[in-house]
Amino acid sequence: MDSTHNPRLRSFVPVAAESHFPIQNLPYGVFRRDDQEQPRVGVAIGDMILDLALLEARGFFPDAGWGEASVFRQPSLKRLMALGRPAWREARSIISRLLSAEEATLRDDQELRRSALVPMQAAELFLPAEIGDYTDFYSSREHATNVGTMFRGKDNALPPNYLWMPIGYHGRASSVVLSGTDLYRPCGQTKSDDAAAPVFGPSRMVDFELEMGFFVGPGNALGRPIPAAEAPEHIFGMVLVNDWSARDIQKWEYVPLGPFLAKNFGTSISPWVVTAEALEPFRCAGPAQDPPPLPYLRTTGDQAFDVHLEVGLQSAAMDRPHVICRSNFRYLYWSMCQQLAHHTATGCNVRPGDLMASGTISGPTPDSYGSLLELAWRGERPIQLGNGETRKFIADGDRVTMTGWCQGDGYRVGFGEVTGRILPALGG
């Protein structure tokens, strides 16, 4: 651990005890002031955004290792992501020092503070990067077991390859949207078990999926896999992910090639990217892997992170979300390093800004299941909301909000939230 992880470190910017964005975090995002046209890169600190483009223009990052090209005066984090870990660490060190309560440079310069610190409420947020490729994994053994039990029976719950490799599929990058974006109920083909033919219309089984995702930093050349041991050098940071799903469309379409229309209508992500460096104090062991992975997937040391996760559902008749799930990122059977190593094992090249999601994160208890499919057990056990309403799946007007944080000694390193609402279908 370095000085940026010190639990006693404090910023001169006021930060509430339960804020997700203390000085130990420093997540990156892309924002625009009300009076600015060009989005730019900033860091969240408490309820403020530190304008890194402005500080870069004034010469505060001379030794960060990226030469003369602007990194922060960009509408995306991709240039920063491409630089690699040494530059990330140097930038984090500079930002931490500038925000420290012990450092006078920014603290005592009233004009610079007014220019460089932007209230979050006065800023518009954007996707952190133009996402070139999006891959969704299936890395929670508990989730895979629950779903397999529903559809194939308890004795045949896990696919035969599940304990040997991280299963995944390519998603649709164009429909990855920023938190706060409402989505229309998708239409597609569905077929009931006793019907002679399918029908086309709005999905009746829209669901959320509690996930986290990581952004790729430096990529790899086509034909050259990324070894699991080197994967941390290629992982920039993480966001919350709600990979919305239409379960009835998926049931009919997924054989033999897997999810398609059931998943491509929208994937919501949180705006602030929590860096891998900020998560280091919260590294922990993941589940034991038995049988041992094949050599190309083997890792050493703790590969999971202790991230507490919650899901709230708010109907149109409610004034606040009702928490329906509490889970943890540490439950995932396959780690991010293993996911990236497997993804590139063929020589597939990944690029800065590519997004890879974990798959639904379910824990060992019913209240930790990361989807309504599991929480309401395929609709057979409807869940009850705080106002007495019940849900089997998402209704029109329902808003789903996910949040997550790592709990430190007197501070939190959090991800903010990802939220979205399902609107009535446009057609069908």
N, C-alpha and C positions, 0 to 999 in steps of 0.2 A: 504494500500500500504506500502511496505517496502522500504529500502534504494536502492534496486536494480532497482526500478522503477523511481528513481529521474531523471527528465529530464535534470538536470544540470550535471549529472554524465558523466565523459569523461574517455576514455581509453588512455593509452600511445601509443597504436597501432593506427596509423592514420586511420580515418574512414570518408569517404566523407559524406556530408550532406544528400544525397539521397540514401546512402547505406542501404540495407535491414538488415544489421547485425551490428548495434551499440552495445554498452555495455548493453543497456537496453533489448536486445533481447537474445543473447546467446543460439542459437538453437543447438541441438545436431545432429551429423551425424557420419557416419562410413567412414573411409578413409584409404588410404595406400600411403605412400611416394614412390617415384620412386625406392628407394633403400631398400624397406622393403617388406617382403613377407606377413606378418600377418596384415590383416586389424585391425583397432583399433578405439576407440571412440574419437571424438574431438568436439570442439565447434567453430562455425564460428564467427570471429570478423573482420569486414571490409573485406579485400581481403585475410585474413590469416585464418589458422586453428590452434587453440591451441590444442596441443597434450596432452590430459588428461591422457592417459596411461603412458606417461613419467612422468608427474607430480605426478600421483598416486604412481609410483614406487619409487619416491624420497620423499614420505612421506607427501605430501601436503594435504591429505584428511584424517587425523587421527580421526576426530570427525564427519564424515559424516554419521555414523550410519549403516554401512554395514559390520562391522567386518573385518576379515582378507582376505576374498575372493576378488580377483580382480574384479572390476566392469567395468573399462574402457579398460583394455587390453583384449578386446573381439571383435569378428567380428560382433557384433550385440548390439543393445541397450536393448535387452530383460531383461538382469540381472538388469540394472538400472531401467527399467520400472516396474519390479516386486517389487522394494523396497518400493514404496509408497511415499506419499506427504511429510512427515517430512524429509526423506532422500533427496528428490528432492530439497527441499528448502535449506537444509544445503549445498548441493553441489553447487547450484546456488550462494549462498552467498559467498562461498569460491572462486569460479571462478570469480565473480564480483570484489571481493576485490583484487585478484591477477592481474587483468587486469586494475584496476583503475590507473589513472594518478597520484594519491596521494600515491600509495603503491610502495615502493622501491624494494620489494623482487624479483620480476620478472623484473621489469623495469630496474634496475641497474645491473643485473647480465648478462653480455653480452654473456657468454657461454651458460647459461640456455636459454636465449631468442633465440639464434640461433638454439638450439636443439628443443625447445618447440613450436616455431612458424613456421608453414609451409605455403608457398604461395599456394593458392588454385590451381593455374595453374600447380603446381608441384605435385599435388595429384590426385589420382584416387578415385572416390566416389562409394559407394555401397548402396544397399538397407539398410534402417535403421534397419530392423529386418527381421528375417525369419517369414513370415506371415503365421500363422497357419490357420486362418479363415478370410474370407473377406465377409462383408455384405454391400450391397448398399441399401440406403433408397430412398424415393420418397417424400422429405420433403418440396419442394417449391410449395406452393399453386398456384402461378402464372404459373409455369411450368405445373403442373398437369391440370390446367384449360385450358391452351393453347392446350396441347396435346388432352385432352378430347373433346375440341371444334372441333378440326380437325376431329376426328374419331367417335365421338358420338353426336355431335351437342351441341350448346350453352346451351340448357336447361338440358342436361344430362352430362355436362362436368366432374364433379367430381364423382368418385366412391362413393357409399353411405356410405362407412366406412371411407372416407378420413379425415373428421373433428373429428373422434373419436380415431384414432390411427395412429402412424407412420408406413406407409406401407414400406415393404422392401423385399429383396430377397437375398439368399446366392449366392455370386459370386464365381469366380474361383481364389483362392489364387496363384496358380502356374503361372498364366500369369500376375500377377502384376509386372511391370517392372520399372526400374529407368528412370528418365528423360533423354532424349537423345537416348533412344532405338527406333530404327525404327521398324515398324510393317508391316506385309504383309496384303494386302487387303484380307479379309476373303471370303471363298466360303461357300455356303450353299443352301438350298432350298428356292426359292421364287415363288410366284404365283400372277400374275396380276388378277384383278377382273373379267376380261372376259375370262380367260383361263380355259380350262377344267381340266388341271393337272398342278402341279408344275414343275419347271425345276431346275437343279443344275448348279451353276456357281458362278463367282465372284459377290459380292454385288455391286450394283450400287448406293447405298444410305448410304455410310459410313459417320458417323457424329462424332463430338466431344460432350462431355458433361462437362460443367464447374462445378466442384464439389470441395469440401474440405472433408478431412477425418480426423478422430482422431484415435490414437493408444491407446489401452487399457493398463492400468498399472496393478496393482494387480487384479487378477481375482476373481471369486466367486466359491464356492463349488457347485457341481451338486445338484440341488434341492433347492438352496437358492437364490431367486431373489435379485437383487440390487435395493433398493428403489431409487426413483428419487432424494430424498434429499441427499443420500449418493453417487450418481453417480460422483460428482466432484473428490472424492477420488480415482476413478478408471480411470480417463482420464489423460493420460500422456501429450499429445501434438498433434499438428495438422500439416498436410501437404496439399499441393495442389494436386488435383486429376483430371485427364482427363479419364473418363470412356468411352472409345470409344464404338461406337454403330453402328450396321448394321441395319438400319431401315427397309429395305425390308425383310431381313431374320426374324427380330423380328415380323413384321406384320403377317407373315404366321405361326410362331411357337408359339406365346405367349399365345394362348388360348388352354387349360385352365390353364396351370401351370406357365406362365410368361416367362421372358427372359431366354435364354439358350445359343445357339450358337451365337446369335446376340451380346452377351456381353462377351463371354469367350475368345475372341482372343487377348485381351490386355487391361490392365488398367495401365496408367502411373501415377507415383507419383513423387513429388519433393524430393530431397535428405535430406533437413534440416528440422528437427522436431522442430517446435516452441512450446515451453512448455506452458501448461495452465497458469503457473505462469507469463510468459512474456506477456500474453494476458490480464491479469487482468485490467490494466488501460483502456482498450478499451471495457469493458463490457457495454452492452446497452440493451434496451428493444427490444424484438422481436414483431412480429405481435400479436394483440389481438386474443385470442382463444375463439371462440363462435361457438358451445356450449362449456361450461367449460369441460375440460378433466375429465375422470373418476379419482377417488381419487388416484390410483396408479401412474398416470401420472402428478399429480399436483405439481408445483414447486412454489417457492417464489423468489422474487427479479428478477433482470435482468439476462436473460439466453442467450442472443445473444451477438455477438461481431461485432464491426464496422470494417470489413475487406473489403477494396476496391479491386475489382477484375477486371482484364482485360484479353481479349482473342485476340491474333493476328494470322492472317492467312497469310502465305507466300507461294506463288506458286513457281514452279521451275524456272519461268521467272523473279522473283522478288529478289531484294538484301536485303530486310528487311521486317519484318511482317507489315501487315496493321491491325490496331485495328478494330475489328468488333463487340465487345461487352464490355460494362462496367456494372458491377453489384456489389452486396454487399452481404456478408454472412448474414447480419442482416435480409434479406428478408425471411429466412427459417421459415416456419410455425411451425415445430417441432424442438425442441432444441436437442443438443447432450445428455443432461441428460435424456430427455424423450425417445430418441432413445435407450439408453442403458437400461433404466428401462423396456421399452417394450420388448426389445430383450431377457431379462433375466426373464421376468414375469412368464414364464412357469417353471423356475428353470434351464434353459439352462445355462451352465457354459461357461464363457469367460476366455481367458488366456492372459498373457502378450504378446504384439506384435500383437494381433488381430487388424485388420483394419476395421473401419466402415466409409463408405462414405455417404455424405449428400444427394445424388441425385442431379440432375441438378439444379443449382441456377439461377433462372430467376427473374427479377425484374418487376415493374409495367409498364415499357415503352418498346417499341419495340427494342431500342438500348441496353436494359439490358437483353434480352433473352439469355439464356445460352447454346443454341444449334443451329445448322444450320437448323434443322427441324422447329424451331420457327422463326429464323431470316429470312429465305427464305420462310417461311410459306408453308411447305410441297412441296417446289420446285415451288410454284406458283408465288413467288416474288423474283427472284434471287438477291443476294446481289452483289454490285460492289466493286471490290478491287481497291487499289491505282493506279494500272497500267492499269485500264480499263477492266481487266478480270472480269467475273461474276462467281458466284458459287451458285448451288442449294445444292450440297453436296460435300464432300471431293474428290478431284481428285488425281490420282497417282502423287507422287512427292510433294504434299502439306505438309507443316510443320505447325503444330498448336503449339503456345506458350502461356501459361497461366502464369500470375503473380498476386501477391496480397500483400497488406501491410496495416498496421494500421498506421495512421498518428498521431504522437505525437507532442509535443511542441518543434520543432527544431530537431526532429529525427523521423525515421521510424522503426517500428518493422515489418519486411517483411519476406516473405516465399521464396524469390528467384524466380525460375521459374520451370515449368514443360513443357518440349517440346518433340515432337515426330513427325515423318514423316511417311506417308503412302506410302508403296512400292507396285508395281504391284503384283497381286495374283500369287502364285506359281503353282496353278493348277486350274482345273475347266473348 
